[in-house]
């Protein structure tokens, strides 16, 4: 889907991409040719006409691509308030974003969740810092350091086959992307309306060529501190026919920091010879305090709306800071000899998540059950409770749990590609072959400690002192907009209480061992592909073979007995592809593709850990899971409108085998005597089919002043289904579900205006409801957790003060959209969260 994002450059709401524009403005004009032909896309990105020329070149380049791709450039990223790569990608057809605390984090492509897509930086696979996932949280990649984002929706044999939805390729800036030297800075400040907190951001970008333009150096720094808050109420799905079993009021106060750096070195000694070293590092930290009031254990078993009962109330605190780091280093060379070209590459990437000793749960339980407790409004439950429920003196310390976790994901690879161009029977042909060897290691270590009211001799006593909650409050009430929680708890007071107590005796052996694992995934690949072109025809055919060797080491926990558990699996996948393009005329092309891909199961599913919770309950990892395999068919047509507009339509179908899902093995095999045996299994089949439509065009044909208008709209309609099964009453039963993470309808609409120094955009992103996860009984559709419709409206305005300086204003989530998850029916809350709006003002300047 060779689509360009529907917004044309100028405004930059993430620090550095805007800096590129500002600095380039100081050095280039649209009628001045670039010093280097490869610099053209960014060299002309200075003024509106230059931006349109850049857009036109990008459209033309994508039109000639062998596969179906969507691209968003640094210019486009700067046009709307996209804080990170995930939010920028959400503007593309068929791509949707999953948000965390109101910020874009993961992307889904064509209805397939983030764990089924791959992310690369400058050609190197980005491993996941999260312990159990393959998905890369793209909020760790600030938009300002990105030159282009490209989503490959069909794969060619020379690409890794590890994505069912799409492969996201992140490319950072090279000095050879620009016509001359560059030094730019930007700074901004944003305000979060939910907490009235102000957050700063800044960036710097530098690029220059040396030694008669044979050596290029480009580097950038980006930093942001964001203080904000969210208000949440959730039931966790505690609904039954009898009513609501309990709910929580949660107040979140996150403090997030993002820092990133990129350094690219290029050496081009002669025509046809180049060497490159690409380095990227990103650090994201989230320091969060979560204060909550929990309602549970109603005397009559469940609460009815508007009817009060006697219930247990608890005040609970969680305070933790985790840091995610991603580092990538790629060394490569490209050499050309007559009709031969060679690309050699070696890369190493590392991602880790470090959560030092955190307060996982500090629990203060009501000294007695509270009468007169109830709720109103099943969608956003508000608490009905007596005044004593908000008095700290009504609660006593019940337990403190600490947790520490460190996970690391390392990937390294080497590859060699060789291409020979030739002519055969009037066809321009190129045969390409290559090999790639990659090694990936995923490790996780968790430690947990518990302190409760047991006697000191047990080793986990919380020590002497008052246990009344009044000794642990912060001295002020929580600013919670969905009701009343009471006084804020003080994390420092909780930590001080147990700071001097020994950890060894308090360690929870089972919880500390169960999630510890080490996994190794080795993939060796060989491919060959032939490209043919003659007249209006272009055809690519080839095959890729991938040999996978996987091994995993974990623990089995039964009471206090901990034993080692291992698993391994080896397999080979043959992945043929056939793709073609036919040009109806010089503006219109038709494209078709048949391809195959394979994605390995999530690490949390493959982890071999087993927890035998009791004689009838178990949790079982499954290192024997087969990978997901997909046969893909794509058909489409696209027409270029003028020089910088497009209209396109694509249909696609994916037939997926061995879809992975959670299930209950109780009543089968070794688990015949169990009532619950939670594990993972491969489903028989799943399918995804849909249509993507896109249109974008500057309306220069209109009379002034309306000829400054630009409009873009893209959308997709998708149908994704999967077959699953589970054991119920000893009988294996199945049902059809929606694919998790898939919205049936996704829409992006952008209206903008550019005239003189003014550039402005108004953008709407829409997603229809999607399945978040299955309930405890996977066969019961009424337990499915659904994310409700999401609509977010963003606005941006930029004013070019002079050639070097630009002032910008941005507003995110203007419509104050909420995040709502429901169970079965809309009135049954699982989670409701609100974030408010964010406003930002920025200044960017090109120093030369």
N, C-alpha and C positions, 0 to 999 in steps of 0.2 A: 504494500500500500504506500506508494511513494507520495506520502502527504507531507506538506510542510505545516508547521503549527500555524494556526489561523491569525496570529497577531504579528504585525511587522514591527521591527526593532524600535527602540528609542528609550523607553523608560526601563529603568532597571531597579528592581526592588531588592534584588540580592546584590550584595556589594560589588563583586568584581566584574561580572559580565557587563554591567553598565560602565564600569571603568574602561573597558575596551572601547566602547563607543565614544566616550568623552575624549580619550586620548587620541583615537584615530581621527576624530574631528579636527584636532589641532594639526594634523599632518597630511591629510589627503583631501582631495576634492574629486567629485565624480568624473570630471573630464581629464584627470591626470592618470595615465596608465600606471599599473603596479610595477614595482621594480622587479618582481619575480612573478611569473604567471601563476604560481601556486598561491600567491598572496591575494589573488583577486577577490575571493569571497568576503574577506574581512577588510580588504583595502578600500572597498567602495562602500563600507557600511557607515559612512559619516553623516550624510544628509539623506533626506527622504528619497530622492532619485537614486542615490547610491544604494540605499537599503533595498529598494525595489530591484535594482540590478543584481544585487546579491541574491535576492530571493529567486529571480529568474534563472540565475546560473545553478542554484541548488535544485530547482525543479527540473532543469534540463539534465543535470547529473543523475538524478533519481530515475528519470525516464529511461536512461540507458543502463540502469543497474540490472545485474543478472537475476536478483531475487526481489521479493516484495518487501520494501522497507518504508518506515516513516521516520522523518528527521525533524528535530527542533534545534536551531542554531543558537549561538550565544546571543545574537540579536533578538531572536524570538523570546528566549528565556527572560531577557530584560524588559519585555513589554508588559508584563503583569507581575503582581506581587507574589512570585513563587520563591519561597524561602530555600527550597532544596530541589534536588533532581526529581524526586517523586512528584512534586506539585507541578513542575514543568512538563513532565511526561503525560500528566493527566489531561493535557490539552489536545492530545493526539487521538485520532479515531481508533476505537476499539481498546483504548487504554483507560483504566479507572484507578483511582487512588484509594487506599485504605488509610484512615487517619488515626492518630493516637494523640489524645489531648488536643484535638483540633488541628494538628499539623499533619500534613501528608507524610506517610512513612513507607508503605509498600505499594507496589503497583500490580494490578492484574492485567493480563493481556488476553483479549478475546475470550473472556469469561473464565480464564484459568488462573488460579491463585498464585501468589508471589513465590511459593515454594516450587512451582512448576516452571519458573522462568529463570534465566541466567543473567548475570551482570558481569561485564568486563570493563576494566579501565585500561585504555591504551593497549588492548589485546590480551591483558592478563585477567583471568577469572578472579572475581572478587569473592573470597570466602565469607561466610557469615559469622559475625561475632557472637550471635546468640547460640546458647548451648545446644538446643535440639533442632535447629532449623537449617535449611539451605537458603531460605529467603534472605536477601540483603535489604536491610532497612536503609532506604535511600535518603533518609533525613540526615545521615552522617556526611553526605556529599553536598556541600554548599553550591548553589547554582552559579555563584560568581566565578568559580575556577574552571567552569566547563566551556569548552569551545563548541562541541556539538554533542547531542544525544541522538542515538540512532537505534530504532527498534526493528530488528530483522524478524519479520513474521513468517517468512519461509526461509529454510536453511539450505545452503549449498554444501556439497561434500567437503569443502575445505574449512567449514565451520564446525565447532563442537556441536554435537547433536543433543545437548543436554537442556533443551527447553521445549515445552509443549505449546506455550502461548507465544513467547518471543524472547529473543536475546537482546538485552539493552547494552549497547556499547557506549561508554563514556570516553570522550577524547578531550584532553586538555590542550592548552594553547602552545603552539610552537612559534619561534621567531620567524620561521619561513611562512607563517600565515599572514604576516603583516608586510607592508611596503617599506617600512623603515623602523627606527627605534621607537619605543613606547615606554612612558612612565606615567602612571595614573594612580590617583588615590580617590577614595570615596569614604564617606562617613554618614551615618544616619542614626536616628533615634525613633523608637516605636513606643506606643502606649497601649497597654492592654486594658480594655474597659471593665473587665471583670474584677480586676484588683487595683486599677489605677497605677500600676507599676510601669516605670520607664526602662526601656532596654536599649543599650547601645550596640552599634555594629560598625565595622570599619574594614577596609581592604586596601591592598596595594598590588599593582601589577607592573612588571617590567619585562621588556623584551628588546634584544639588540643583536645585530649580526656583526661579526668581526672577520678579519683576515680575508678581505675582498669578498665578503658575503659567503664565505665557505663554512664558517662556524656560526651557529645560532644558539643563543641562550634566552630562555624565557622562564620567568619565575613569578609566583604569586603567593600572597598571604591573605587569609580571610579569617575574620573573627566576629563572633556575636555572643552576647549574653542576653538571655531572655528570661524575665521574671513574669510569671502569669499565674492564673489559677483556673480551676474548674469546679463546678458543683455537680454532684452525682447522687442519684438514688437508684438502688438496684435490688432486685429480689434474687438474682442468680438462677431464676427459673423454679422457685419454690412454690409452684402452683399445682393444685390437684383439684379434683372435683369438689372436695370439701372446702376449698378456699386457698388462702395464702399462708404458707408455713412460717414466713418471716421475711424481713427486708432490712436494708442498711441505708443510712444517710451518710454520704462520704464527702468530705471537703479535701480537695487536693491543692497543694501549693508547690508546684514544680519550679525549679530554677535550672534552666538548660543553658549549656555553653557549647558552642561549635567553633572549632579551629581547624583550619586546613592549609596545606602548603603543597605547591606543585613546582617542580623544577624539571625542565626539558632541555636537553643538550642535543644539538644536531651538528653533524659534520658532513659536508658534501664536497669532497675534493674535486670531483669532475662530473660531467654529465653521465647519468646512469649509475652513479655510485653514491651511496649515502649510508651513514651510521647514525644511530640514535640511542639515547639513554633517557628513559622517561621515569620520573620519580613522583609519587603522590603519597601524601599522608593526611589522615583526617582523624580528629579526636572529638568525640561527642560525649558529654556527661550530663546526667540527669540526677539532680539532687532533689528528692521529693519527700514531703511530709504528708501523710494521709491520716486524717483524723476522722473517726467514724462513730456512729451510734448504731448498735445492732439490736434488732428485735427478733426473738426466737422463742421456741417452746411455749406456744399458746396453750392454755389449760385445756381448751376444747379441741386441740389438735391443729386447728387452722383458724385464721381470722377471716371474718366476713366484712366486706366494705361497710364502714359506718357503724359497725357493731363492736363494742369494746369487750375485752377479756382480760384475764390475768396472764402476764407473760414475763419472760426474762428479758432484761435490758442489760447491755454491756457497752462500755466505752472502750474503744480499741485504737491503738496507735501503731502506725508503721512509718519508719524513717530509714531511708536507704539512699545511697548514692552509687550509681554504677557508671562506669566509663567504658565506652566502646572505641576501639582504635582500629583503623584500617590502614595498611601500608602496602604499597605496590612498587616494584622496580622492574622495568622491562628494558632489556638491551637487544637491539636488532640491527640488521644490515640488509640493504637491498642492493643487488648488483645486476647489471644488464650487459649482456654480450650479444650484439647482433639480434638474433631472434630468441635468445635465451634470457630468462630472468630468474633470479634466485632470491628468496627471502629466508633468512635464518633468524631465530629468536630464542631467547632464554629469559624466563621471568620467574619471579618469586613474589608471592603475596601472603600477607598474614593479617588475620583479624582476631581480636580478642575482646572479651568483656570481663571486666574486673569489678566485683561487688565486694568491697571490704566488709568487715563485720557490721551488719546492719541490724536494726530492730525489726525483725520480721513480724512480730506481734507482741505488743504489750497490752494485756487484757485486764480490764477492771470490770468486775461483775457487780450487779446490784446486790446489796447486802440482803435483800429479800425480793421476791417477785413483786411486780408492780401491777396493781389493779387499775382498770380504766384505760387500757392500752388498745389502740386500734389504728386504722388507717382510712384515708379518703383518697379516691382516684387511683384506679388500678394502673393507669399509664404512668403517672408520676406520683407514687404513693407519698402522702404527707402524713406525718405522725400525729396521732391523737394520744396524749399522755398527760398525767398529772404533773404539777410543778416540781415534785420531787425527782422526776426523771431527769431534770436539768441541773440538779444540785449535786456538786461533786461529793458532798458528804454522804450521798446515798450509795456510793460505790466503793468497793475494796479491791485491792490487787489480787488477781487470780492466777496470773502466769506471765512470764516473759520469755520469749523465744528469740534467739539470735541466729543469724545465718550469714555465711560467707560462701561466695562462689567465684570460681575462675574458670573460664572456658577459652579455648584457643583453637583456631582453624587455620591450618597452614596448607598452601598449595604452591607447587613449583612445577614448571614444565619447560620442555625444550621442543622446538619444532623446526622442520626444514621443508620448504616448498620450492618446487622447480616448475617453471612454465616454458613451453616452447610454442612459438607462434609459427604458423605455416598456412599455405593456401592449398585447398584440395577441391578439384572439380568446380571451381568458381566460388567456393565458400572461403571466407576468412575464418581460420580456425586457430584454436589455442588448446593445447593439452596441458593440464596441470596435475601434478601428483605431489604427494608429501606424506610425511610421518610426523606424529606427535606423541610424546610420552609425558604423562602428568602423574604426580604423586600428591595425595591429599591426606592429611592427618587431622583428626578431630578429637579433642580431649576435653573432658569436663571433670571438675573436682568441686564437690559441695560439702560443707560442714555445717552442722546445726547443733545448737545448744539450747537446753530448756531449763528454766528456773521456775519452781512452783512452791506451793505451801507444804511440801513434804518435810519431814524432819531433817535436821541438819545432817544426820548420819547418812542420809541417802546421797549426799554429795551435790544436790542441786537446789538446796534451800536458798532463797533470795536474800537471806541475811536479816539482821535486826533492824528495827525502825518502824515507823508508822506505815500501815498498809492502806490507809484511807486515801482516796484519790485527791483530796485537798492538798496533799503533800507533793503532788506531781503535776499540778496545773501551771500554765504559763502566765496567769494573772489577767487574761482578757478573754472575752467571748469570741467564738469563731464567727467569721464573716461568711455565713452560709446563706445563700439566697433562696434555698428551697425549703426553709423552715428554721427550726431551732435545734441545735445539737447540744449547746451548753458551752462550758469553758474549754479553751484549747489546752491540750496536753503538752507537756514540755519534754521533748526527747532527751535533753541534757539531764533532767532529773531522773529519768528512767535509767540512762546509762550510768549515772553516778551511783545508783543504788547497787549495781552489780559489778562495777568496775574492778573492785579488788577481789572478787570471788574467783575461785579456780575454774578453768574451763574444762579440764580433763574429766572431772566427775560429772559434769553436766552435759557432756556430749551425748547426743541422741544417735546411737550407733546405726540403727536401721536407716533413718532419714539421711545420715551422712554418707552411707555406703551405696544406697540404692541407685542414685543418679550419677555415680562415678563411672566413667567409661573411657575407653580409648578405641578409636576406630581408624582403620587404614583403607584407603580406596585408591587403587592404582588403575589407570586407564591408558592403554596403548592403542593408537589409532593409525590406520593406513587408508588413503583415499586416492581416487583418480577421477578426473572430470574432463569432459570435452565441451568446449564452447564453439558454436558455429554461427556465422552471421553472413547473410547475403540479401541485398535489397531490403525489403521491409521485415525480413525474418531474423530472429535471434533465438537460438536454442542452446540449452545447457543440459547435459546428461552426465550422470556419474554415480558412484557408490562410495560409501564410507563404511569401514569395518572398525568396530570398537570392542576391544577385549578388556573386561573389567574383572579385577580381583579384589574382593572385599573381605575384611576380617574385623571382628569386634570382640572386645574384652569388657566384661561387666561383673556384677555381683548378684547373687541370689540371697535374699534375706528371709529367714524364717525364725521368728522370735528373736533370740540373741545369736542365732547361728548364721554366720555370713560365709558363703563359699563363692569361689570363682565360677564364672560362667562365660563360655566362649561360643562364637559362631563364625562361619565363613561361607563364602559363596563365590563361584566364578562362572562367567558366562560371556558369550560373544554375540553382538548384534550387527547384522548386515543392514545397511540403511541406504537404499537406492533413491535417486531423485531424478525428475525430469521437469524442466521449466522452460517456458517459451514465451516470446513476445512477438506480436505482429503489429506493425505500424500501418494503420488505415490511411493516414496522411501524416504530414509533418507536425500535426498538432494532436493527433489521436492515436492511442495505442491500446491493444487488447493483450491481456496477459493471462497465462494459465500455469499452474504449478502442481505437481504431485511430489510429495516429499515424506520422509519418515524421521521420527525423532524418538529419543529415549531419555527418561528422567528417573534417577534413583530415588527411592523412598526417603522420607525425612529421617534425620539422625535420631530424633526422639522415638520414632517408630522402629528403627533398626537396633536401638540400644538393647543389649541382651539382658538387662536387669529384670529380675523377678521378685516380686514382693508377695509372700504368702501371709496375708494379713490375718487370716484365721483358717480354721479347718474348712470353711465354706467360701472364702473370699480370696481372690488373687488378682494381681496386676502383672501382665506378662509382656515383655518386649519381644520382637520378632525379627532377628537378624536374617531369617530365611526369606524375607519378602522379595518378590520379583520386582524388577523395575517397571515403570509405566512405559508402554510403547504406544505410539500414535502413528496412524496413517492419515496424511493431510492432503486435502484437495482445495485449491484456491483458483478462482476465476474472477477477472475484473476488467474494467475499461476506464480509461482516464483521458481527459482532454485538457490541454493547456489553453487558458483564456488570455489572449493578448500575450504579454511576456512574463507576467508575474501573478497569474491567477490560475486556479485549477478547479475542475469538477471531476469527481470519480465515483465509481460504484464497484464494490467487491463483494463476492459471496465466498463462504468458506465452509468446509466440513472436516471435522476431526473424528476419527474412530479410534477410541482409546481402549487398550487392553490392560488388565492387571491394575485397575484403579485401586488405590490404597485408602482404607477407611478404618475407623474404630469399630470393634464388634465385641460380642459376649460369647465366649467359648464354653460357658457353663452348660453341663449336660452332654458334653462330647468328649471322647477320648480320655486323656488323663484327667480331665476336669469334669468327669461325669457326676461326681458327688458334690460339686460346687453350685452355689446359687448365683455367684457373680465371678466371672473370670474375664476381666477386661483385657483385650489385646488388639492387635491389628491384623488385617487380612487383605488379600488381593481380591477385588471384585472381578466379576466376569467381564463386563464391558461398560463403557461410558461413551457418550458422543457429545460433540459441540458443533453447532452449525449456526450460521448467522449471515448478516449483511451489514456492510459498512458503507456509509455515504459521506461525502465531503465536498464542500464548496467554499472557496475563498477568492476574494477579488477586491482590489482597490477600485472605487467607483469613479475613476477619472473622467468617464464619459459624461458625467452630470455637469450641469452649469455651475459656475462659481457662486457661492462658496462651498457648494455641496460636493465638489470634485475632490475634497480632502477626506471624504468618508471612505472607510474600509469596512468590509463585513466578512465574517467567516462563520461557517456552521459545519459541524460534523457530528455524526451519530452512528450508533450501531444497535441492531436488534439481534439478540442472541438467544439460542435455546440450548441449554446444556443439561444433560441428564446422565445418571449413573445407576447401575443395579448393585444393590448391597444385600447381604443376608446376615442372619444371626440365629442363635439357638433360643427358643422360647418353649418352656415346658418339655425340654428334651427333643424338640423337633426343629429342624433347620427351616427357617422361613426367610423370605426376602421381600423387598419392595424397591420401587424406583424413587430416586431422590433427585433434587436439583444439585448440580455441582456446587460445592461450597465456594463462596467468594464471587459468584457470577451474577451480575445484574442483567436482567433481560433487556434493559434499555439504558443506553448511555448517550448523553448529549452535551456538546460544547457549543456555546454561542458567543461570538465576540463582535462587538460594534466599536469602531474606533474612528478617530479623526486626527489628521495630520495636516498642518498648514503653517508655514513659516516656522517659528520657534516652538510651536505648540504640538504636543503629541499626547493623546489620551485614549484609554481603553476601558470598556465596561464588559466584563466577561461573566458568563453563567456556566457552571458545571453541574450537571444533573446525573443522578444514578437512581434507578429503580431499586426496590428491595432485593436483598440477596440472602442466601443461607449462610449464616456465620458458622454454626456447628450443629451436630446432631445432639439430641438429649441423651439422658442416661439409658433409656430404652430406644435403641436406634431404629426399631421397627415401628415406633409410635410417632406418626407425623405431627401429632399435637404437641410433642416435646421439642420439635425443631426450633432453633433460635434464629430469628430473622432480623436482619438490619433493615430498618425502615428507609423509605425514600430520603435521599440527601440532595439538597440544592444549595449551592454556595455561590454568592455574588461578590465579585472582586472589582475594584476600580483602581485605575492608575492615571496620573497626570504628570507630564514632564514639561519644563520650560527651559529652552536653551538660552541661557543668559548671554553667552557669547560663544565663540568657537571652542573655547576651552572649558567652560563651566556650565553645568546643568543642575537645575533644582528640580526635585521630584517630590510628589506626594502619593501615598498609596494607602488603600483601605482594603483590608481583608475581612471576609465574612460579614459583609454589609448587612445581610438579612438575618444575622444572628442565628444561623442554622444550628440545630441541636443534633446530637447523636442518640439514636433510640433503637434499642434491641427489644424485641418482644418474643413471646413463646406461644406458638400456635395461633393465637388471635391477637389483634392489635392492642386490646385492652389489658393484656397480661404482660406487665413490665419484666424484662430481664435486666436492662440497664438504660438509664436516661442520664445524659450528661450535657451540660451547656458551658460554653467557653467565652461568649461575648465577641466583641469586635476588636480589631487591631488597626491602629493608624500609625503611619510612619512618614517621616520627612527625611529627605536625604540630599546630600550635595556631593557631586562628583566633578573632578577636575583632571584635565590632561596637562601634565607639566611639560612634556614635549612629546 
